[in-house]
Amino acid sequence: MHLSHLSLKEAITSIEKCEISPIELTQSLLTRIELLNPRLNCYLRVYSEFALEQAHDKTKLIGKLDSLPTLFGIPIGLKDLIALCNFPLMAGSRVWENHIASEDAYVVNKLRRAGAIFIGHQNMHEIALGVTNVNPYFGACRNPWKLDRISGGSSGGSAVAVASGLCLGALGTDTGGSIRIPASLCGVVGFKPTFGRISLRGVLPLSWNLDHVGTLTKSVEDAAILYHVIAGYDNQDPYSVPKPLSKSFHPEKSTLQGIMVAYAMDNYFTQANAEIIQAVHQAAKVFDDLGATVEEVKFPNAELAAQANSEIVISEAAAVYEKQLNETPDLFGEDVLQRLHAGAKVPSTQYIQDRHFQSSIKRQFHDFFHKYDILLIPTTPITAPLIQGDNAIEEVKVLTRFTAPFNLSGLPAITLTCGFDQQELPIGLQLVTKAWNEELLLQIAHIYEQAAGWQKFKPSLY
């Protein structure tokens, strides 16, 4: 097996057993990046010398440490708005040109202490305000399943790098679906924990009240490993919440007996391509076969939640970038500039109403999850569209349809593959649970993943 095909878990085990070294693994991935990144455009900057230096240092330590940190020698990618000290941080935009991070993001510091190797910053939709990852300055990030398709965004480069074996895991951000959408379109696992679970310190903001940091990985088990490293309270982040953090993921479990699953079948969540509806229906049957109780439900106010999320995103983005919008608007790409101008025009009364509705929908979800453990829905209503397709603003409305409500509510959500359409493009299944219930969500997703087996399919890249 080529080292790039290893899961994060497999690589950790192989390093612990001295079957491979950090330098071998890192060099293998750098060689593959050199080969494939010109076609995929998923990395904006590859830190080859820095990565090899880290790998050499860690390889020398093998045999000298009593035990290895969790991610010792594992190459990890970062979305281009997560700070890595002394390296450029641009958010995929000319607005941040020449900006050098003066310190690590909190999550990067946690990865560093866990022994991770940082291999580069990954392509993204400009300032994270979009879902196509067709970047006007750095070019489109291409879907590894079909190169003429979008990767999804805004964490598109991270999803493509993971799917293509160009890193073993990546960190992205999710404000309206920006981890889950590209993960769904590229056939990887995208995990967004509860708002406040993972620190945002050192991450360039888009929307203070909706941004989430999360993971993109090859498997649910890998997501659990990466999540357990980066999660936890940060007393220097005003949005971080001091909630107890458990690590109770059990990869050996294989039954869903006693789990209550709400399968959304209302007019909102069934507005998707027929192949996607069918794939999600088959996934619901797998849950039933695994012992879960599956009930079809109508879910209230999802459309209003998506709309409110969109208005808050653009309003807060316009506030974050107010200075640049007034002084150097020509530095923004056309679609992002349009959305920033739209955000600046949202009346304060509308923003206040949206924030009030945010509190209301959180209460509705809290009540909903008294009965159900998991909500089961599609991740996106379509598979990856053509790069040369509809404009980016229209794509936002379509692709965030099923993801945005769970940024507004701040609930943990995960996407994993549940099939492929006739064009052999991945279809994403989204699972959502109550706040702070990440361990159960990961456990249920893993059991489904192992039973369904879709994670075994990989894009045909040499």
C-alpha positions in Angstrom: 0.0 0.0 0.0 1.2 3.5 -0.9 1.8 5.5 2.3 -0.6 8.2 1.1 -3.4 5.6 1.3 -3.0 5.1 5.0 -5.7 6.3 7.3 -4.6 8.6 10.1 -5.1 5.7 12.5 -3.1 3.3 10.4 -0.3 5.7 10.1 -0.2 6.3 13.9 0.0 2.6 14.5 2.7 2.1 11.8 4.9 4.8 13.4 4.4 3.3 16.9 5.4 -0.1 15.6 8.4 1.4 13.8 7.1 0.0 10.5 7.4 3.5 8.9 9.2 6.7 10.1 7.9 10.3 10.1 10.4 11.2 7.5 9.3 8.4 5.1 5.7 9.3 5.5 6.2 13.0 5.0 8.5 12.6 2.0 6.0 10.2 0.4 3.2 12.8 0.8 5.4 15.7 -0.5 6.3 13.6 -3.6 2.6 13.0 -4.2 1.7 16.7 -3.7 4.3 17.6 -6.2 2.8 15.2 -8.7 -0.9 15.9 -8.1 -1.3 19.4 -6.8 -0.8 21.1 -10.2 -3.9 19.2 -11.3 -6.0 19.5 -8.2 -4.8 23.0 -6.9 -5.7 22.0 -3.3 -2.6 23.6 -1.7 -1.9 27.3 -1.9 1.5 26.9 -0.1 3.4 23.7 0.6 6.0 24.0 3.4 8.3 21.3 2.2 11.5 22.3 4.0 9.6 23.0 7.2 7.7 19.7 7.0 10.9 17.7 6.3 12.7 19.5 9.2 9.9 18.5 11.6 9.9 14.9 10.3 13.7 14.6 10.7 13.5 15.8 14.2 10.7 13.4 15.1 12.3 10.5 13.4 15.4 11.0 15.7 13.2 10.9 18.8 11.8 7.4 18.0 13.1 5.0 20.6 14.0 7.8 23.0 10.5 8.6 24.3 8.6 6.4 26.7 5.5 7.0 24.7 4.6 8.9 21.6 2.1 11.8 21.5 -1.1 11.1 19.7 -0.2 12.5 16.3 3.5 12.0 16.4 4.9 12.3 12.9 1.5 12.7 11.2 1.3 15.2 8.3 -1.7 17.5 8.8 -3.0 20.3 6.4 -4.5 23.6 7.4 -7.1 25.8 5.8 -5.6 29.1 4.8 -7.2 31.0 7.7 -5.8 29.0 10.5 -2.6 30.6 11.8 0.8 28.8 11.8 3.4 31.0 13.5 5.9 32.7 11.1 4.0 31.6 8.0 1.7 33.5 5.6 -2.0 33.6 6.4 -4.1 34.9 3.5 -7.6 33.4 3.7 -7.3 32.8 0.0 -7.5 36.6 -0.6 -5.4 39.5 -1.7 -6.9 41.4 1.2 -4.5 39.5 3.5 -1.5 39.6 1.1 1.9 39.8 3.0 0.2 38.9 6.3 2.4 36.7 8.4 1.0 34.9 11.5 2.8 36.1 14.7 1.7 33.1 16.7 0.0 29.7 16.3 -3.8 29.4 16.4 -4.9 27.6 19.6 -5.8 24.5 17.6 -2.4 24.5 15.9 -0.7 24.7 19.2 -2.6 21.7 20.4 -1.7 19.8 17.2 1.9 20.8 17.6 2.0 19.4 21.2 0.4 16.2 19.9 3.4 15.7 17.5 1.7 16.7 14.2 3.7 17.8 11.2 2.4 20.8 9.3 2.6 20.3 5.6 1.0 23.4 4.1 -2.0 25.8 3.8 -4.8 24.7 1.6 -6.9 26.4 -1.0 -10.3 27.9 0.0 -13.1 30.1 -1.2 -11.9 33.7 -0.7 -12.3 34.8 2.9 -14.5 31.7 3.4 -17.5 33.6 2.0 -18.7 31.0 -0.5 -19.0 27.3 -1.2 -17.6 26.7 -4.7 -13.8 27.2 -4.0 -13.5 28.8 -7.4 -10.9 31.3 -6.2 -10.4 34.4 -8.4 -6.8 34.8 -7.5 -5.5 31.2 -6.9 -7.7 29.3 -9.2 -10.4 26.7 -8.8 -9.8 23.8 -6.5 -10.7 20.7 -8.5 -12.8 17.7 -7.3 -10.6 14.5 -7.4 -13.5 12.4 -8.6 -14.0 14.6 -11.7 -11.6 17.4 -12.4 -14.2 19.6 -14.1 -16.3 19.7 -10.9 -16.1 22.0 -8.0 -14.6 20.7 -4.7 -17.2 22.6 -2.7 -16.1 25.1 -0.1 -15.0 27.1 1.6 -12.7 24.3 3.0 -12.4 22.8 -0.5 -8.6 22.5 -0.6 -8.7 20.5 2.7 -11.3 18.1 1.5 -9.5 17.5 -1.8 -6.1 17.0 -0.1 -7.6 14.4 2.3 -9.6 12.6 -0.5 -6.5 12.5 -2.7 -4.0 11.3 -0.1 -2.1 14.6 0.1 -2.4 14.8 3.8 -3.7 12.4 6.5 -6.1 14.9 8.0 -6.9 18.5 7.8 -8.5 21.3 9.8 -11.1 23.5 8.2 -13.9 26.0 9.3 -17.6 25.8 8.9 -19.9 28.8 9.0 -22.8 27.6 6.8 -21.5 24.2 5.7 -17.9 25.0 4.7 -16.5 21.7 6.1 -19.5 19.5 5.4 -20.2 20.6 1.8 -16.7 19.9 0.4 -16.4 16.8 2.5 -19.7 15.6 0.9 -18.8 16.5 -2.6 -15.3 15.0 -2.3 -16.3 11.8 -0.5 -14.6 12.3 2.9 -15.7 12.7 6.5 -16.4 16.3 7.6 -17.1 16.9 11.3 -18.3 20.2 12.8 -18.5 20.0 16.7 -20.8 22.1 18.9 -20.2 25.9 18.7 -17.9 26.7 21.5 -16.3 23.3 21.7 -13.2 24.2 19.7 -11.3 27.4 20.1 -11.5 30.0 17.3 -8.5 31.9 18.6 -5.9 32.5 15.8 -8.5 31.7 13.1 -9.3 34.6 10.8 -13.0 35.3 11.4 -15.9 35.4 9.0 -18.9 35.4 11.4 -18.2 35.6 15.1 -21.4 33.9 16.1 -21.4 31.1 13.5 -17.8 30.1 12.8 -16.8 26.6 13.8 -13.4 24.8 13.5 -13.7 21.2 12.6 -12.0 18.2 10.9 -11.7 16.6 7.5 -10.5 13.0 7.4 -10.7 9.7 5.6 -12.8 8.0 8.2 -14.9 8.6 11.3 -12.3 7.0 13.5 -9.8 9.5 12.1 -12.2 12.3 12.8 -12.5 11.2 16.4 -8.7 11.1 16.9 -8.2 14.6 15.4 -11.2 16.0 17.3 -10.0 14.7 20.7 -6.7 16.5 20.1 -8.0 19.9 19.2 -11.2 20.1 21.4 -11.3 21.8 24.8 -11.9 25.0 26.6 -9.8 28.1 25.8 -10.2 30.8 28.4 -8.7 33.4 26.0 -11.5 32.8 23.4 -14.7 34.6 24.3 -16.7 32.1 22.3 -15.2 29.0 23.9 -17.5 27.2 26.4 -16.2 25.4 29.5 -18.0 22.1 29.0 -16.7 18.7 30.1 -14.9 16.8 27.4 -15.0 13.0 27.3 -13.2 10.6 25.0 -15.5 7.6 24.8 -15.2 6.6 21.2 -15.3 2.8 20.8 -14.3 1.6 17.3 -15.2 -2.0 18.2 -18.9 -1.4 18.7 -21.2 -2.6 15.8 -24.8 -2.2 16.9 -27.2 0.7 17.2 -29.7 -1.0 19.5 -31.6 1.6 21.5 -30.8 4.5 19.2 -33.7 6.7 18.1 -33.2 8.1 14.6 -35.3 10.9 13.2 -35.3 10.6 9.4 -36.4 14.0 8.0 -39.0 13.5 5.2 -40.7 16.9 5.0 -41.0 19.2 2.0 -37.7 21.0 2.9 -35.3 18.1 3.4 -36.7 16.1 0.4 -35.9 18.9 -2.1 -32.9 17.1 -3.5 -31.9 15.1 -6.6 -33.7 11.8 -6.7 -30.4 9.8 -6.5 -29.5 11.6 -3.3 -33.0 10.9 -1.8 -32.6 7.3 -2.7 -29.1 7.0 -1.2 -30.2 8.6 2.0 -33.2 6.3 2.1 -30.9 3.3 1.7 -28.8 4.6 4.6 -31.9 4.8 6.8 -32.5 1.1 6.0 -28.9 0.4 7.2 -29.6 2.1 10.4 -32.7 0.0 10.8 -30.8 -3.2 10.1 -28.2 -2.2 12.7 -30.9 -2.1 15.4 -31.8 1.6 15.5 -35.4 2.7 15.6 -36.0 4.9 12.6 -38.9 7.3 12.4 -39.9 9.6 9.6 -40.4 13.1 10.9 -41.2 16.6 9.7 -38.7 19.1 10.9 -40.0 22.7 11.6 -38.4 25.9 10.6 -35.3 24.5 8.8 -35.9 26.9 5.8 -36.1 29.9 8.1 -33.0 28.7 9.9 -31.0 28.6 6.7 -32.2 32.0 5.7 -31.4 33.6 9.1 -27.9 31.9 9.0 -27.3 33.4 5.6 -28.2 36.9 6.7 -26.1 36.7 9.9 -23.1 35.4 7.8 -23.1 38.3 5.4 -23.9 40.9 8.0 -21.1 39.8 10.3 -18.7 39.4 7.3 -19.4 42.9 6.3 -18.6 44.1 9.8 -15.4 42.0 10.0 -14.2 43.4 6.6 -15.8 46.9 7.0 -12.4 48.8 6.7 -11.3 46.8 3.6 -14.8 47.1 2.0 -14.6 50.9 2.4 -11.0 51.5 1.5 -9.9 48.7 -0.9 -13.0 47.0 -2.3 -11.1 46.2 -5.5 -9.1 43.6 -3.6 -12.1 41.3 -3.3 -13.3 38.9 -6.0 -16.6 39.7 -7.6 -18.9 37.2 -5.9 -17.4 37.9 -2.4 -17.7 41.7 -3.0 -21.4 41.3 -3.9 -22.1 39.4 -0.8 -20.2 41.8 1.4 -22.1 44.7 0.0 -25.4 42.8 0.5 -24.3 42.2 4.1 -23.6 45.9 4.7 -27.2 46.6 3.6 -29.0 44.2 5.9 -31.0 46.4 8.3 -30.0 46.2 12.0 -33.6 45.3 12.8 -33.4 42.3 10.5 -30.1 41.2 12.1 -31.6 41.5 15.5 -34.6 39.4 14.5 -32.3 36.8 13.0 -30.3 36.6 16.3 -33.6 36.3 18.2 -34.6 33.5 15.9 -31.3 31.8 16.5 -32.1 31.6 20.2 -35.6 30.2 19.3 -34.3 27.5 17.0 -31.8 26.4 19.6 -34.6 25.8 22.0 -36.6 23.9 19.3 -33.7 21.6 18.6 -33.1 21.1 22.3 -36.7 19.9 22.7 -36.5 17.8 19.5 -33.6 15.8 20.8 -35.4 14.9 24.0 -36.9 12.1 21.9 -34.3 11.4 19.2 -30.6 10.7 19.4 -29.8 11.5 15.8 -31.3 13.5 12.9 -30.6 11.9 9.5 -30.7 14.0 6.3 -28.7 14.6 3.1 -25.7 16.8 3.4 -26.2 18.6 0.0 -29.2 18.5 -2.4 -26.9 17.9 -5.4 -23.6 16.3 -6.1 -20.6 18.3 -7.3 -21.6 20.7 -10.1 -19.4 21.8 -12.9 -16.8 24.5 -12.3 -18.1 26.3 -15.3 -21.7 26.3 -14.0 -24.0 28.6 -12.2 -22.6 31.7 -10.5 -21.1 31.3 -7.0 -23.8 33.2 -5.2 -26.6 30.9 -6.6 -24.5 27.9 -5.6 -24.5 29.1 -2.0 -28.3 29.0 -1.8 -28.4 25.4 -3.1 -25.4 23.8 -1.4 -26.0 25.3 2.1 -29.6 24.3 2.1 -29.2 21.3 4.5 -26.1 22.5 6.4 -26.7 26.1 7.4 -29.5 25.3 10.0 -26.9 23.6 12.1 -24.5 26.5 12.1 -27.4 28.7 13.4 -28.2 26.2 16.0 -24.6 25.5 16.8 -25.2 21.7 16.9 -22.6 19.0 16.2 -23.0 17.6 12.7 -21.0 15.1 10.6 -21.1 14.1 6.9 -19.9 10.8 5.4 -20.4 9.1 2.1 -23.6 7.1 1.6 -23.3 6.3 -2.1 -22.5 7.6 -5.5 -24.6 9.0 -8.3 -24.7 7.8 -11.9 -21.7 10.0 -12.7 -19.7 8.3 -9.9 -19.8 11.4 -7.7 -20.0 11.0 -4.0 -23.3 11.5 -2.1 -23.1 12.8 1.5 -25.2 11.6 4.5 -25.5 14.2 7.3 -26.1 13.2 10.9 -26.9 15.8 13.6 -27.3 15.5 17.4 -27.9 17.6 20.4 -25.3 20.1 21.7 -22.2 18.6 23.4 -23.1 15.1 22.3 -20.1 14.6 19.9 -19.1 11.2 21.3 -22.4 9.6 20.5 -22.5 11.3 17.1 -19.0 9.9 16.2 -19.9 6.5 17.6 -23.1 6.2 15.5 -21.5 7.6 12.4 -18.6 5.0 12.7 -21.0 2.1 13.2 -22.9 3.1 10.0 -19.6 3.7 8.1 -18.3 0.3 8.9 -21.6 -1.4 8.0 -22.1 0.5 4.7 -18.5 0.4 3.5 -18.6 3.4 1.2 -15.3 4.8 2.7 -13.4 2.0 0.8 -14.0 3.8 -2.5 -11.3 6.2 -3.6 -10.9 8.6 -6.6 -8.8 7.2 -9.4 -5.7 9.3 -9.1 -2.2 7.9 -9.9 
